[in-house]
């Protein structure tokens, strides 16, 4: 069986939606915002979801311990347009739509176009030539 067929089939078996955390934009500081922690949050998974590191989250919030439910956490904040279907603890599947570029997809998944091309070397031969309908593997470590 071809790799792309196996990948598509396996990407829909035993998958879960990896819902992204949202943030409220800070009108006074572009690129910053606020996220309200829940009971399942850790500094590590919040940092991963907002494309930053745990040390940045700790520093921005003068945080010594762990997050508490309801805590207002300052995070890098921007609008993201894409989500993934998680198929391993660290990766997921994303279906390319019209208007997507590998660079714009990469931004939403906290990576770069070169890494996405490497993760999908069987499908993406040229970073500038992607097709709507392709299902590609993307980093999907949050949650």
Order of alpha helices (4+ residues) and beta strands (2+ residues): alpha-beta-beta-beta-alpha-alpha-beta-beta-beta-alpha-alpha-beta
